[in-house]
């Protein structure tokens, strides 16, 4: 059973990533992999020790982090939208918390966000 649960979770995570920025419901995901919503939830609890929602939310946060690490010149806001986050302010707060909880400097995120919003020196001159 554990290997079936792991396979199911990996299939769902792959589906989520392949369909970004669209956010798929638990019902759609369960149907796509041929299980009930309850079976889907149990599989995530077994494999990720958390809810389906929390695991997939974290997956999207990790995807943003990986993209930004691979290409730091990318806009955080654009990458957030590409990964299915609809409101940048909410994303920004949660992403900063995610970084802090994982031993990284959340303040660096704030500095970059402020820099991205500030007008450049000499703009319009």
N, C-alpha and C positions, 0 to 999 in steps of 0.2 A: 504493500500500500504506500509506504513512504516514497518509493521511486515513482509510482504513478502520480502521487501528489506533486512531487518535484517537477516531473515532466509537464503536468498540467499548468503549474505556475509559470514555468519557463515559456510554454506556448502562449499563455495569456500576456506575459510581459513582452514577448516578441510582437504579438498583435498590437498592443498598445503603442509600442515604438514605431511600428510600420504605419500606423494610422495617425501619427501626430501631424497637425495640431488638434485633430478631432479627439474629443474625449468620449470614449465608449462606455456605456452603462454596464453594470454587472450583468444585467439580463442579456444584453447583446454579446458580451464576452463569454458568458456561460453557454449560450446557444452556439456560438462560433466554435467552441471546443467540445461541444456535445455532452455537457453536464448540466445539472440543475444549479441554480444560484446558491443553494445551500451547500452543495458539493464544492463549488468554487470557493465559498467562504471558508469551509473546513480545510481545504487544501492550502489556502494562504495562511491560516492559523497554524497548521502543521509545519509548513516549510519556512515561513517568514516570521512566525510568532507574533503576528499582528493582523489587523483587518485588511481586507482586499483594498479598500480605499486608501488606507495609510501606506500600504506597500507600494501601490501604484503612484501615489503622490510622491513618495520618496524616489521612486524610479525616475519620475520626470525631473525632480530636483537634481538627481545625480546626472541626468542627461544634460541639463543646463550646465552644470559644473564641468563635465567632460568637454563639452563644446567650447566653453570659454577658456579652458586650459589649453585646448588644442589650437585655438585662435583667439588670443586675448584682444585683438583689435575689433572683434565682433561686439555689437551693442548688446548689453545685457537685456534691455527691453525687447529687442527684436527676437533674441534667442528664447526669452521667456514665452513670448507669444507663439513661436514656432513649436514650443514644447507643451502647448495647451494651457498656458496660464493666461487667463483673460483680463486680469486687472493687475497692472504692474506694481502698484503700491502694496497690495496684499502679497504678491509674489515676493517683492523686495524684503518685506518684514520676515516672511517665512524662510526665505533663502538665507538671510542673514542669521537667523536662529539656527538653521540647519548647519551652516558653516561653524558657528560658535560651538554647537553641540558635538561637532566632529573635529574640534581642536584647531580650527582655522580662524583667522582674523576676520570677523564680521565687519569691523570698522573699515577695512580696505574696500569692501563693497560700497559702503556709504560714501567714502571719498570719491570713488570712481563715479558713482551715480551723480554726485554733486558736480563733478568735473564735466560730465556729459551734458548737464543742464546749463552750466555757466557759459555765457557768451565768450567767444575767444577774443583775446586781446587784438585790437586792430581790425576786428570784423567790421565790414561796411566802410572801411577807410579807403 
